[in-house]
Amino acid sequence: VEKIYKLVKNFHLEFALLHCVSAYPTPIVEANIKVISTFKERFSDIVIGYSGHEENYNLTLAAVALGAKIVERHITLNNSWKGNDHKCSLTPNNFKNMVESIREIEQALGTGIKQIQPCELDCYNKLGKCLVAAKFLPTGHIIKKSDIKVKVARLKGISPGNIYDVLDKRLKYKLEEEQVINEDGLDS
């Protein structure tokens, strides 16, 4: 593969490399579709794809999820026709279903950046997590880890991710057990 890549690269700046196992049909356990990830890393300057010969299109979908940007599949009107190709080819209806599934996968892949999605906002606002008093804490108490716990609550307070902003702070007023800890109740 490395030799072919270098040879083609000498003549063409833009081309694609498709992972393929030349067996009709390809046994699932020998498909080795992780090669797509390897190709993407090794040949990052070209498009990587998948040429599938499995009996269904599950591996093709997995290849797309792994980053294949091109897929190649054979089409037949009847899987029972003679010849190696027909058994592992897709009928027009299966091909259509595969393309629809690929489009869904492409949408589902997203950006790779973890963030709150718009569909999560309602739940996030209802079930946000905040720091609360683990027990009764008197006015003037200096907060330690053992004084705090995290609670799922509608009430807004300090996010658990900001716990270190709370530790060793003095309380301006008492907190009852499970009462939300707010910034305005802390001295610096």
C-alpha positions as a Markdown table, in Angstrom:
| # | Residue | x | y | z |
|---|---|---|---|---|
| 1 | Val | 0.0 | 0.0 | 0.0 |
| 2 | Glu | 2.8 | 2.4 | 0.9 |
| 3 | Lys | 4.5 | 1.8 | -2.6 |
| 4 | Ile | 1.2 | 2.4 | -4.4 |
| 5 | Tyr | 0.6 | 5.5 | -2.4 |
| 6 | Lys | 4.0 | 6.9 | -3.3 |
| 7 | Leu | 3.7 | 6.0 | -6.9 |
| 8 | Val | 0.3 | 7.6 | -7.4 |
| 9 | Lys | 1.3 | 10.6 | -5.3 |
| 10 | Asn | 4.0 | 11.3 | -7.9 |
| 11 | Phe | 1.4 | 11.8 | -10.6 |
| 12 | His | -1.7 | 13.0 | -8.7 |
| 13 | Leu | -2.0 | 15.3 | -5.7 |
| 14 | Glu | -5.7 | 14.4 | -5.1 |
| 15 | Phe | -6.8 | 10.7 | -5.0 |
| 16 | Ala | -8.5 | 8.3 | -2.6 |
| 17 | Leu | -7.4 | 5.1 | -1.0 |
| 18 | Leu | -10.0 | 2.5 | -0.3 |
| 19 | His | -9.6 | -0.4 | 2.2 |
| 20 | Cys | -10.8 | -3.6 | 0.5 |
| 21 | Val | -10.6 | -7.3 | 1.3 |
| 22 | Ser | -10.9 | -9.2 | -2.0 |
| 23 | Ala | -13.1 | -12.0 | -1.0 |
| 24 | Tyr | -16.6 | -12.5 | -2.2 |
| 25 | Pro | -18.2 | -12.4 | 0.3 |
| 26 | Thr | -15.8 | -11.1 | 2.8 |
| 27 | Pro | -15.9 | -13.0 | 6.1 |
| 28 | Ile | -16.8 | -10.5 | 8.9 |
| 29 | Val | -13.9 | -11.6 | 11.1 |
| 30 | Glu | -11.4 | -10.9 | 8.2 |
| 31 | Ala | -12.7 | -7.5 | 7.2 |
| 32 | Asn | -10.2 | -5.7 | 9.4 |
| 33 | Ile | -11.9 | -2.3 | 9.1 |
| 34 | Lys | -9.7 | -0.7 | 11.7 |
| 35 | Val | -7.3 | -0.4 | 8.7 |
| 36 | Ile | -9.4 | 2.7 | 7.9 |
| 37 | Ser | -8.2 | 4.4 | 11.1 |
| 38 | Thr | -4.6 | 3.3 | 10.3 |
| 39 | Phe | -4.9 | 4.7 | 6.7 |
| 40 | Lys | -6.4 | 8.0 | 8.0 |
| 41 | Glu | -3.4 | 8.5 | 10.3 |
| 42 | Arg | -0.7 | 7.3 | 7.8 |
| 43 | Phe | -2.2 | 8.9 | 4.7 |
| 44 | Ser | -3.7 | 12.0 | 6.2 |
| 45 | Asp | -3.3 | 14.1 | 3.0 |
| 46 | Ile | -5.8 | 12.0 | 0.9 |
| 47 | Val | -9.3 | 10.7 | 1.2 |
| 48 | Ile | -9.8 | 7.3 | 2.8 |
| 49 | Gly | -12.6 | 5.0 | 1.9 |
| 50 | Tyr | -14.0 | 1.5 | 2.0 |
| 51 | Ser | -14.8 | -1.0 | -0.7 |
| 52 | Gly | -17.1 | -3.6 | 0.8 |
| 53 | His | -17.9 | -7.1 | -0.3 |
| 54 | Glu | -19.8 | -8.3 | 2.8 |
| 55 | Glu | -23.3 | -9.8 | 2.5 |
| 56 | Asn | -25.0 | -6.9 | 4.2 |
| 57 | Tyr | -23.9 | -3.4 | 4.7 |
| 58 | Asn | -23.2 | -3.3 | 8.5 |
| 59 | Leu | -19.4 | -3.2 | 7.9 |
| 60 | Thr | -19.9 | -0.3 | 5.4 |
| 61 | Leu | -21.7 | 1.6 | 8.1 |
| 62 | Ala | -18.9 | 0.9 | 10.6 |
| 63 | Ala | -16.4 | 2.0 | 8.0 |
| 64 | Val | -18.1 | 5.4 | 7.7 |
| 65 | Ala | -18.2 | 5.7 | 11.5 |
| 66 | Leu | -14.4 | 5.1 | 11.5 |
| 67 | Gly | -14.0 | 7.9 | 9.0 |
| 68 | Ala | -14.4 | 6.4 | 5.5 |
| 69 | Lys | -15.4 | 9.3 | 3.2 |
| 70 | Ile | -16.0 | 7.1 | 0.1 |
| 71 | Val | -17.8 | 3.8 | 0.0 |
| 72 | Glu | -18.0 | 1.4 | -2.9 |
| 73 | Arg | -20.5 | -1.3 | -3.1 |
| 74 | His | -21.8 | -3.6 | -5.9 |
| 75 | Ile | -25.4 | -3.6 | -6.9 |
| 76 | Thr | -27.5 | -6.6 | -8.1 |
| 77 | Leu | -31.1 | -7.1 | -8.9 |
| 78 | Asn | -31.0 | -10.6 | -7.4 |
| 79 | Asn | -28.6 | -12.0 | -4.8 |
| 80 | Ser | -29.3 | -15.6 | -5.9 |
| 81 | Trp | -28.0 | -15.1 | -9.5 |
| 82 | Lys | -24.8 | -17.0 | -10.4 |
| 83 | Gly | -21.4 | -15.5 | -10.0 |
| 84 | Asn | -19.3 | -14.5 | -7.0 |
| 85 | Asp | -20.5 | -10.9 | -7.0 |
| 86 | His | -24.2 | -11.3 | -6.6 |
| 87 | Lys | -24.3 | -12.9 | -3.2 |
| 88 | Cys | -22.4 | -10.0 | -1.6 |
| 89 | Ser | -24.0 | -7.2 | -3.7 |
| 90 | Leu | -26.8 | -5.0 | -2.5 |
| 91 | Thr | -30.2 | -4.8 | -4.1 |
| 92 | Pro | -31.3 | -1.3 | -5.1 |
| 93 | Asn | -33.5 | -1.1 | -2.0 |
| 94 | Asn | -30.7 | -2.2 | 0.3 |
| 95 | Phe | -28.4 | 0.3 | -1.3 |
| 96 | Lys | -30.9 | 3.0 | -0.7 |
| 97 | Asn | -31.3 | 2.0 | 2.9 |
| 98 | Met | -27.5 | 1.9 | 3.3 |
| 99 | Val | -27.2 | 5.4 | 1.9 |
| 100 | Glu | -29.9 | 6.7 | 4.3 |
| 101 | Ser | -28.1 | 5.1 | 7.2 |
| 102 | Ile | -24.8 | 6.6 | 6.1 |
| 103 | Arg | -26.3 | 10.0 | 6.0 |
| 104 | Glu | -27.7 | 9.5 | 9.6 |
| 105 | Ile | -24.2 | 8.4 | 10.8 |
| 106 | Glu | -22.6 | 11.4 | 9.2 |
| 107 | Gln | -25.0 | 13.7 | 11.1 |
| 108 | Ala | -24.5 | 11.8 | 14.3 |
| 109 | Leu | -20.7 | 12.0 | 14.2 |
| 110 | Gly | -20.9 | 15.7 | 15.0 |
| 111 | Thr | -17.8 | 17.8 | 15.6 |
| 112 | Gly | -16.0 | 15.7 | 18.1 |
| 113 | Ile | -16.1 | 18.6 | 20.6 |
| 114 | Lys | -18.0 | 17.7 | 23.8 |
| 115 | Gln | -20.6 | 20.4 | 24.6 |
| 116 | Ile | -24.2 | 20.6 | 25.8 |
| 117 | Gln | -26.4 | 20.0 | 22.8 |
| 118 | Pro | -29.6 | 22.1 | 22.2 |
| 119 | Cys | -31.7 | 19.0 | 22.8 |
| 120 | Glu | -30.2 | 18.6 | 26.3 |
| 121 | Leu | -30.9 | 22.2 | 27.5 |
| 122 | Asp | -34.3 | 21.4 | 29.0 |
| 123 | Cys | -33.0 | 18.4 | 30.9 |
| 124 | Tyr | -29.8 | 20.3 | 31.9 |
| 125 | Asn | -31.8 | 23.2 | 33.3 |
| 126 | Lys | -34.1 | 20.9 | 35.2 |
| 127 | Leu | -31.5 | 18.4 | 36.4 |
| 128 | Gly | -28.4 | 20.5 | 36.8 |
| 129 | Lys | -25.9 | 19.4 | 39.4 |
| 130 | Cys | -24.7 | 21.8 | 42.1 |
| 131 | Leu | -22.8 | 21.8 | 45.4 |
| 132 | Val | -24.9 | 21.5 | 48.5 |
| 133 | Ala | -24.1 | 21.3 | 52.2 |
| 134 | Ala | -23.5 | 17.7 | 53.3 |
| 135 | Lys | -24.6 | 18.6 | 56.8 |
| 136 | Phe | -25.6 | 21.6 | 58.8 |
| 137 | Leu | -22.8 | 24.2 | 58.6 |
| 138 | Pro | -22.8 | 27.3 | 60.9 |
| 139 | Thr | -22.1 | 30.9 | 60.0 |
| 140 | Gly | -18.3 | 31.4 | 59.8 |
| 141 | His | -17.6 | 27.8 | 59.1 |
| 142 | Ile | -14.6 | 27.1 | 56.8 |
| 143 | Ile | -15.7 | 24.7 | 54.1 |
| 144 | Lys | -13.8 | 21.4 | 53.7 |
| 145 | Lys | -14.4 | 18.5 | 51.2 |
| 146 | Ser | -16.4 | 16.6 | 53.8 |
| 147 | Asp | -18.8 | 19.5 | 54.1 |
| 148 | Ile | -19.9 | 19.3 | 50.5 |
| 149 | Lys | -21.8 | 16.9 | 48.3 |
| 150 | Val | -23.2 | 17.1 | 44.7 |
| 151 | Lys | -26.9 | 17.0 | 44.2 |
| 152 | Val | -29.1 | 16.9 | 41.1 |
| 153 | Ala | -31.4 | 19.9 | 41.5 |
| 154 | Arg | -33.4 | 22.5 | 39.8 |
| 155 | Leu | -31.9 | 25.0 | 42.1 |
| 156 | Lys | -29.0 | 26.9 | 40.7 |
| 157 | Gly | -25.7 | 27.0 | 42.6 |
| 158 | Ile | -22.1 | 26.3 | 42.2 |
| 159 | Ser | -21.2 | 23.7 | 39.7 |
| 160 | Pro | -19.3 | 20.6 | 40.9 |
| 161 | Gly | -16.6 | 21.5 | 38.4 |
| 162 | Asn | -15.9 | 24.6 | 40.6 |
| 163 | Ile | -15.5 | 22.8 | 43.9 |
| 164 | Tyr | -12.0 | 24.2 | 44.4 |
| 165 | Asp | -13.4 | 27.7 | 44.4 |
| 166 | Val | -15.5 | 26.8 | 47.4 |
| 167 | Leu | -12.9 | 24.9 | 49.5 |
| 168 | Asp | -11.4 | 26.8 | 52.4 |
| 169 | Lys | -13.9 | 29.6 | 52.0 |
| 170 | Arg | -15.8 | 31.0 | 55.1 |
| 171 | Leu | -19.6 | 30.9 | 55.2 |
| 172 | Lys | -21.3 | 34.3 | 55.5 |
| 173 | Tyr | -24.5 | 32.6 | 56.7 |
| 174 | Lys | -25.5 | 29.1 | 58.0 |
| 175 | Leu | -26.4 | 26.3 | 55.6 |
| 176 | Glu | -28.9 | 23.6 | 56.4 |
| 177 | Glu | -28.2 | 20.1 | 55.2 |
| 178 | Glu | -28.7 | 19.8 | 51.4 |
| 179 | Gln | -29.0 | 23.6 | 51.1 |
| 180 | Val | -27.5 | 24.9 | 47.8 |
| 181 | Ile | -24.1 | 26.6 | 48.2 |
| 182 | Asn | -24.0 | 30.0 | 46.4 |
| 183 | Glu | -21.1 | 32.3 | 45.7 |
| 184 | Asp | -22.8 | 35.2 | 47.5 |
| 185 | Gly | -22.7 | 33.1 | 50.7 |
| 186 | Leu | -18.9 | 32.8 | 50.7 |
| 187 | Asp | -16.2 | 35.1 | 52.0 |
| 188 | Ser | -12.9 | 35.0 | 50.1 |
